[in-house]
Amino acid sequence: MSVNETRDASRRTRLANERTYLAWWRTGLTALAVCVALGRVVPGVSDVTAWPYQLVGAAYGLLGIAFMVVAHIRVRMVERAVDRGDFARMDERLSISLLVVGIVLGGATIALVLFAG
């Protein structure tokens, strides 16, 4: 591979990393929007007990913040790996943690839809 091809591959990787960073941010902002909708809007327009919605909504807010933090950590890890000519694999514990939180919040949201009133 020539120097120009290597430089172009590095640039493409950095741009892909930037797009991924922005995707993590969009996901975080979406979770924050769900936080507001579930924690404030739904109890405000429905005849429901507010606290369960506020609790689950706040959890979505924390998830949104977590996505933004992870975005920063990942973008830096990948940048350092590209500088070294290496690959930065996502930590499996982080991936599993996000999966578990998603499952718990998804279950809580379904429970609110089906049983809260």
C-alpha positions in Angstrom: 0.0 0.0 0.0 1.4 3.4 -1.0 1.8 6.3 1.4 -1.1 8.1 -0.3 -3.4 5.0 0.1 -2.4 4.7 3.7 -3.1 8.4 4.3 -6.5 8.1 2.5 -7.5 5.0 4.5 -6.6 6.9 7.7 -8.7 9.8 6.7 -11.6 7.6 5.9 -11.3 5.9 9.2 -11.2 9.2 11.1 -14.3 10.4 9.2 -16.1 7.2 10.0 -15.1 7.6 13.7 -16.5 11.1 13.6 -19.8 9.9 12.1 -20.0 7.2 14.7 -19.3 9.8 17.5 -22.2 11.9 16.1 -24.4 8.8 16.0 -23.7 8.1 19.7 -24.7 11.8 20.4 -27.9 11.5 18.4 -28.8 8.4 20.4 -28.0 10.2 23.6 -30.1 13.2 22.6 -33.0 10.8 21.7 -32.8 9.2 25.1 -33.0 12.7 26.7 -36.1 13.5 24.6 -37.6 10.2 25.8 -36.7 11.3 29.4 -38.7 14.6 28.9 -41.6 12.9 27.1 -42.0 10.0 29.6 -41.2 11.9 32.7 -43.0 15.2 32.1 -45.3 15.1 29.1 -47.1 11.8 29.6 -48.0 12.5 33.3 -49.0 16.1 32.3 -51.5 15.0 29.6 -52.7 11.8 31.1 -54.6 10.8 34.2 -51.8 8.6 35.6 -49.7 8.4 38.7 -46.7 10.5 37.8 -43.8 9.0 39.8 -43.4 5.8 37.8 -43.2 7.7 34.6 -40.8 10.2 36.2 -38.6 7.5 37.5 -38.3 5.6 34.1 -38.0 8.9 32.3 -35.1 9.9 34.6 -33.5 6.6 33.8 -33.7 7.4 30.1 -32.0 10.7 30.9 -29.1 9.0 32.6 -28.8 6.6 29.7 -28.7 9.6 27.3 -25.8 11.1 29.4 -24.1 7.7 29.4 -24.2 7.6 25.6 -22.6 11.0 25.4 -19.8 10.0 27.8 -19.2 6.7 25.9 -19.1 8.7 22.7 -16.3 10.8 24.0 -14.4 7.8 25.4 -14.8 5.8 22.2 -13.8 8.6 19.8 -10.6 9.2 21.7 -9.8 5.4 21.9 -10.3 5.0 18.1 -8.2 8.2 17.4 -5.3 6.9 19.5 -5.6 3.4 17.8 -5.6 5.0 14.3 -2.5 7.0 15.3 -0.8 3.7 16.3 -2.0 1.9 13.2 -4.1 -0.3 15.5 -7.7 -1.2 16.0 -9.8 -0.2 19.1 -12.2 -3.0 19.9 -15.3 -1.9 22.0 -15.1 -3.2 25.5 -17.4 -6.2 25.9 -18.4 -5.1 29.4 -19.6 -1.8 28.1 -21.6 -3.4 25.3 -23.2 -5.8 27.8 -23.9 -3.0 30.3 -25.7 -1.0 27.6 -27.6 -4.0 26.5 -28.8 -4.8 30.1 -29.8 -1.1 30.7 -31.7 -1.2 27.4 -33.5 -4.4 28.3 -34.4 -3.1 31.8 -35.6 0.3 30.4 -37.5 -1.4 27.6 -39.2 -3.7 30.1 -40.0 -0.8 32.4 -41.5 1.1 29.5 -43.6 -1.8 28.4 -44.8 -2.3 32.0 -45.8 1.4 32.1 -47.8 1.0 28.9 -49.5 -2.1 30.0 -50.1 -1.7 33.7 -49.6 1.9 34.9 -52.6 4.1 35.3 
